[in-house]
Amino acid sequence: MPKVKSASEEDILNILKILPENKKTEVMDFLRKDSGSNLLNLEKAEKMKEPIYKRPFDISILLLAHVILFPLWLILWSGIHLLIWLEDRCPIFYRQRRFGKGGKEFTVLKFRTMINDADKNGPSWTMEGDPRVTRVGRILRRTALDELPSLLSILRGDMSFVGPRALAIEEQKFLEEKIPGFEKRLSARPGLTGLSQVYNRKDESHRKLRYDIKYIKNMNLWLDLKLMFLSLWNTIIARWDKRSGKGKQLVETRNHEGEK
C-alpha cells in the first residue's frame, strides 16, 4: 500500500474525525507503519492546548518592539541586506522547509549565511567549521541576526518567540530515527529561542530533547521572559552559533546507543 501523499495532513485529519471508530483504528494503524508520516504527531499536538498567554504575548512583543525600536529595526533590516549583497551579489534570503507543531511543515525565511546554493555543495545542515559559511554569515550566526526574517513565521502563527527549535525536515527525521521519543518535542510550536537554545550551547541532541520536554511541561510567562532576556544578552555579546553540526550529532547518537 503506498504512503499517504496525495492529500494534505489537515485534509486527512478532517477525514479521520468523521470515520467510524473501527475504520479510524485501521487507518491509524496504517499510519503508524508509515515512517514518512507525522499525522499522529499532528493529531496529538492538536489536542495539547497552548497556555492562553502565548499568542497574545507573541503579537504584543512583535508589534511593540517594532514601534518603539523602529529606527533600530530599519538599520538592521537595510544594513544586513546590504552587507550580504555586497559580499557576493547573491540572494539575500534563504528558505527552508521545517517541521512545526505536530509535524506540520512550514517554510522559514532567514538571512542567507552560506554561499549561494550551499545545499548543492554539501548537506543542508551546517558542519563545524563549515567553509560554506560566508564572512558576513559568521557574524550573523554569532549574533543570531540571521533569524530576523523568522519574525514573519511568528506573525503567521507557525512559530512563537519561545519554544523548541524548528529543525529542517531531514534533520528532524534523522534524529527521530536515532533518539527514541524525539518526536515529542513537536507537541509545541517552535520558537526563535528556548530552553535548549540558551542552555544547550553545543546543541547536543539528547540534551536538546530533555530541555525541550522540560520547557513544554513547564511553559509559563515568566520562563518565556527569562529566556528572551538571556537570548537578547547572547545576541549583544555574540554568543550564539555553537551548533556542532550533523556529523558530530551522528557520532554522538551512535556513542549513546553503544553505551546502552
ChimeraX attribute file (.defattr): number of C-alpha atoms within 10 A of each C-alpha:
attribute: neighborCount
match mode: 1-to-1
recipient: residues
	/A:1	5
	/A:2	5
	/A:3	12
	/A:4	15
	/A:5	9
	/A:6	8
	/A:7	8
	/A:8	11
	/A:9	20
	/A:10	13
	/A:11	10
	/A:12	13
	/A:13	14
	/A:14	10
	/A:15	11
	/A:16	17
	/A:17	10
	/A:18	10
	/A:19	12
	/A:20	9
	/A:21	11
	/A:22	8
	/A:23	12
	/A:24	15
	/A:25	13
	/A:26	10
	/A:27	13
	/A:28	14
	/A:29	11
	/A:30	13
	/A:31	17
	/A:32	13
	/A:33	10
	/A:34	15
	/A:35	10
	/A:36	12
	/A:37	16
	/A:38	20
	/A:39	22
	/A:40	16
	/A:41	18
	/A:42	21
	/A:43	18
	/A:44	14
	/A:45	21
	/A:46	14
	/A:47	10
	/A:48	12
	/A:49	9
	/A:50	16
	/A:51	10
	/A:52	10
	/A:53	10
	/A:54	17
	/A:55	16
	/A:56	10
	/A:57	14
	/A:58	18
	/A:59	17
	/A:60	10
	/A:61	12
	/A:62	16
	/A:63	12
	/A:64	11
	/A:65	13
	/A:66	13
	/A:67	11
	/A:68	10
	/A:69	11
	/A:70	12
	/A:71	10
	/A:72	11
	/A:73	15
	/A:74	11
	/A:75	11
	/A:76	14
	/A:77	14
	/A:78	10
	/A:79	12
	/A:80	20
	/A:81	16
	/A:82	13
	/A:83	15
	/A:84	23
	/A:85	15
	/A:86	11
	/A:87	13
	/A:88	12
	/A:89	11
	/A:90	13
	/A:91	14
	/A:92	17
	/A:93	15
	/A:94	16
	/A:95	11
	/A:96	13
	/A:97	15
	/A:98	20
	/A:99	25
	/A:100	26
	/A:101	24
	/A:102	24
	/A:103	26
	/A:104	19
	/A:105	17
	/A:106	18
	/A:107	15
	/A:108	22
	/A:109	19
	/A:110	19
	/A:111	23
	/A:112	26
	/A:113	22
	/A:114	20
	/A:115	18
	/A:116	19
	/A:117	13
	/A:118	16
	/A:119	13
	/A:120	8
	/A:121	10
	/A:122	12
	/A:123	12
	/A:124	15
	/A:125	17
	/A:126	19
	/A:127	18
	/A:128	14
	/A:129	9
	/A:130	12
	/A:131	11
	/A:132	18
	/A:133	19
	/A:134	18
	/A:135	15
	/A:136	18
	/A:137	23
	/A:138	15
	/A:139	17
	/A:140	23
	/A:141	21
	/A:142	18
	/A:143	21
	/A:144	22
	/A:145	20
	/A:146	22
	/A:147	16
	/A:148	17
	/A:149	16
	/A:150	22
	/A:151	21
	/A:152	15
	/A:153	19
	/A:154	21
	/A:155	15
	/A:156	11
	/A:157	13
	/A:158	22
	/A:159	27
	/A:160	25
	/A:161	26
	/A:162	25
	/A:163	25
	/A:164	30
	/A:165	23
	/A:166	25
	/A:167	18
	/A:168	20
	/A:169	16
	/A:170	15
	/A:171	15
	/A:172	17
	/A:173	17
	/A:174	14
	/A:175	21
	/A:176	14
	/A:177	12
	/A:178	17
	/A:179	16
	/A:180	11
	/A:181	12
	/A:182	21
	/A:183	18
	/A:184	19
	/A:185	28
	/A:186	28
	/A:187	25
	/A:188	26
	/A:189	27
	/A:190	26
	/A:191	22
	/A:192	22
	/A:193	22
	/A:194	26
	/A:195	26
	/A:196	25
	/A:197	25
	/A:198	18
	/A:199	14
	/A:200	18
	/A:201	16
	/A:202	18
	/A:203	19
	/A:204	19
	/A:205	22
	/A:206	19
	/A:207	15
	/A:208	22
	/A:209	22
	/A:210	15
	/A:211	21
	/A:212	26
	/A:213	22
	/A:214	14
	/A:215	21
	/A:216	19
	/A:217	9
	/A:218	10
	/A:219	17
	/A:220	15
	/A:221	14
	/A:222	9
	/A:223	15
	/A:224	20
	/A:225	13
	/A:226	13
	/A:227	21
	/A:228	19
	/A:229	12
	/A:230	16
	/A:231	21
	/A:232	15
	/A:233	13
	/A:234	16
	/A:235	17
	/A:236	13
	/A:237	10
	/A:238	16
	/A:239	16
	/A:240	21
	/A:241	18
	/A:242	15
	/A:243	18
	/A:244	17
	/A:245	17
	/A:246	20
	/A:247	13
	/A:248	15
	/A:249	20
	/A:250	15
	/A:251	11
	/A:252	15
	/A:253	16
	/A:254	13
	/A:255	11
	/A:256	13
	/A:257	11
	/A:258	8
	/A:259	6
	/A:260	5
